[in-house]
Amino acid sequence: MMLIKSEATNKVINSEKCIAYEYPFESEKAGLALVEIKERYPDKGVVLNRIFEEIILVLEGSGKIIIDGVEHEIKKNDAVLIRPNKKYHYEGNLKVAAFTSPPFKAENHEVID
């Protein structure tokens, strides 16, 4: 068992419009972050997860996630599975829980213009 209090998260400022709070679990299989998105992430272009799957659970707000050019409306309590090597971006004002497997590593998450 491992408990991580909110004050022990790692704050990562991806941009002025995207802030993540990573929970540093010592797991080789899964990761978790709370992510706040304002307007658009990334600011331009798309992101690509090279290795990990990501499940997004919308905790607050609404918006869109565009995956490989296909637009999906999302709102509170919706969940999205993003498979590796899919290009995507967010639009809207959202707070999401992001679960990754294996754990998130910055070198496997690429912003493409």
N, C-alpha and C positions, 0 to 999 in steps of 0.2 A: 504494500500500500504506500502511496506517496501523495501527500497533500501539498498543493501550491496555492498560497493565498494570493489575492489579486495584487497586493503590494510587492510581491516577489516576481511578477512577470517582467519580461524584457520588452521595453517599449522600442518599437522600430518605426521610424518615420519614413515611409516609402515615398511620400510626396506631401505637399501641403494638404492634399485632398484624401490621403490614405494613411492611417495610423494603425499599426498592428501591436497587439499585446501578446507576446509569445509566452506560453506556459512551459517552462523548462523541465518537462518530465524526462526522466532517464530511461526512455524506451527506445528500442531499436525498431519497433513496429509501427508506432503511431505518434502523431503530433497534434497540438491544439493551439489555436490562436483566436483571439477576439479581434475583429477587424472593423474599423469605422471608415466608411467611404462617403465622401461628399462630392457630388456631381459626377466625376468620372475617374476610373482607375483602369489602366494607367492614364496619365494626362493626355497622351497620344499613343497611337499604335495599339499593340496587343501584348498579352503575356502568354507564356508557354511554360508548362511544367514538364521538364524532361523525363523525370522518373516516377514521381509520386502521383497517386490518385488523390483528389481533394473532394471532400464533401462539404458543401456550404449549407448552413442552416440560418435562415434569415430570422434574427431576433427582434429587430425593429426596422420600420421604414418600408420603402418600396422602391422599385426601379426595374432595371433590365440587366440581364447578362446576355452578351452576344458571344456565342461559341461557334467557331468556324463559319462566321457570317450569318448564323441563324439566331434571331432575336427571341428571347424568352422573357416575359413579364414575371417578376418575382415580388413577393410581399411577405409579411410576417408569417412565420411557421412553414414557409415553403423550403424545400431542400433540393439541392442540385448536386449531381455527381459529375465531376470534371475528370475525364480520363487523361492519362499522359499524352503529351504531344498534340493537344487541342489548343488552338489559339482563341483567346477570349479577352473580353474587357467588360467592365461594369459601368452602368450609368444610373444615377439616382442618389438618394440619400439612404444609406443602409448601415446597419450594425449586424454583422454576421459572426457566427462561430465557424471557424474553418478547421476541419479535421483532415489530417494528411496521413497517408501510409505509403511508403515509410515516412519518417518525420521530415518536415520541411528543412531544406538546406538552400541557402541563397544561390549557390552555384548551380542548382537544378531548376531555378525559377528565372526565366529570361524575359526582359522587356524587348519587344521587337518593334521598330518604328514603321 
